[in-house]
């Protein structure tokens, strides 16, 4: 009986492997046309087996206190206008200056969506979040993914591939 139970647990582990990162991934979404939210939802579905849980939350009305939660954060933001963060992300972005506080406990990544035909403002929505978070001591894991809407790849596909590698990197660099 014990051998059968061990075999059952072994098979169950093969079908449902343990999460690679025993923590929550919180994806904060800044979007005007819902593309960034679609990217976040694709990541939520494709990477569910890599972390204990994934929560997608629009940035509407958030402030710096969102970073009080014990989670690995992923900023997923489009770029709007002349390199601005989306309207729904303005409150959070502005609070990083209005309520500055040390965020050294925060580990995060950034997916920034943009269009290279806009030149110097390409992907600035996400890059602005990255600069503010770093200035407050937050620790970025890996490189920023800048997706070009003028390119020939699909944002959701690129983001999933990037996020799978990013989560593995986050695990490797996770504090003991």
Buried (B, 14 or more C-beta within 10 A) or exposed (E): EEEEEEEEEEEEEEEEEEBBBEBBBBBBBBBBEEBBBBBBBBBBEBBEEBBBEBEBEBBBEBBBEBBEEEBBBBBBBBBBEEBBBBBBBBBBBEBBEEEEEEBEEBBBBBBBBBBBEBEEBBBBBBBBBBEBBEEBEBBBBBEBBBBBBEEEEEBBEBBBEBBBEBBBBBBEEBEE
